[in-house]
Amino acid sequence: MGETAQDKHADDRLQALTNALERGTLQNVWKMLNNLHPAEIAQLLESLPPAERDLVWKLVSPDNGGEVLLHVNDELRTRLISDMGPDELLAATEGMDMDDLADLIDDLPDTVIREVVRSMDKQNRRRLESVLSYPEDSAGGLMNTDTITVRADVTLDVVLRYLRLRGEIPDLTDALIVVNRFDKFLGMLSLSRLLTNDPNLTVAEVMDRQVEPIDANLSASEVARIFERLDLISAPVIDSERRLLGRITIDDVVDVIRDEAEHSLMSMAGLDEEEDMFAPVVTSTRRRAVWLGVNLVTAFLAAWVIGQFQGVIEKVVALAVLMPIAASMGGIAGTQTLTLMIRGLALGHVGRANARWLMTKELLVGALNGTLWALVVGLIATAWFGDAMIGVFVGAALMINLVIAALAGFGIPLLLRRVGVDPALAGSVILTTVTDVVGYMAFLGMATMFFL
């Protein structure tokens, strides 16, 4: 994949910062940092080794500190917070949006949390409690309580005068939320309708009543899918009685999508998406050792299967040369199906209604690919070793393994999800074990029956 202009810009920024640090020109580093968006500062911090990172963090303006902490990974955030004093942390949280503060507050020391809550007025305290009462990965945990609401019975002219008196509106406000006197959701008044309709019309006459609000208990993944499907910029969040609680904006949804993508990618290698690339060697070694140990167990299982056919392997050396082919091809074919299934489950494309059709399709794909490559590999093996039976065995084993791999790649994610295990985390290990064992048993088993 080619380097994008954004990637090149980030790389140039990192190189310029590194050069300034090496020259010791901290004034230039300070200017560079405080001309960047907090997310860009966070990216730089995540890209630096510990010593340089500590120095750069000390140069970040206190006004940006809270936002930067929100954008770095969990591990780095914990480390930075542990090195900050109570006054620094209080300064970092000052002026943050309620949803952002809710994301950060769990990582703060108890003494700082008490000071933050004590410094709030009664209304903001209630808003924070409202967000914190929901799980972090739910719509309620994502929402921001900073909303603009209007009544249905007022005119557009009254709404416009009200907005002018406010002087500003929350970021990413594309519509005002219409509620009744009990704060129950009625509909949305888009800014475009507000500005282009007759000011003498009432809100009730021009508002959109078809907008479906988001339940506060809905998962963050489902929220992301709704935003993607409907191309939303913001959406209202309600409780079980349709009372308005807040709204979710697209910037928070983008974070959810990014986090889920990172989780799927890193989980397939047994890693945590929040792991710090520049963590100490011993820490990284300890974390990765666990997953390597799991894989070692499955490798011994495959080795044990091979060991059961030691006699025929010693007699026919060609088998030792060819036996990895069926296992390897099965692993690749199974991984293709597994990846598609994990993606389909994540996007909500796979369910009971279409599971059987998908299974049939994947089995047919496995059978057709198995037939094609069995012929190719069988002919190559026959020509290589001058023995047609060896070609038949490896070709048959390849066909069997590609069909089994398709079935395993389809079924493993569904089974893991049913028992509450993340398919991205354990799917690849189980699949590799299945394709290795089946590939070796099919090839060596048939060879044993013929040669011994």
DAFEN-V133449 format. One line per field, one symbol per residue. burial: 1 if it has 9 or more other ideal C-beta (glycine too) atoms within 8 Angstrom, else 0. Layout:
burial=???
This chain:
burial=00000001011011011101100001001101110101011111110100011111101100011111111110111111100001011111100101111111101100011011100100011011011001000111111110111111011100110110000000011011111000011111111011001000111001110010111101011111111000000111110000111111110110011011011111110110101100000001001101100110010011001100100110010110011011111110111111011111110001000110011001101110111011101111110000000111111111111111111111111101100000111111111111111111111111110000
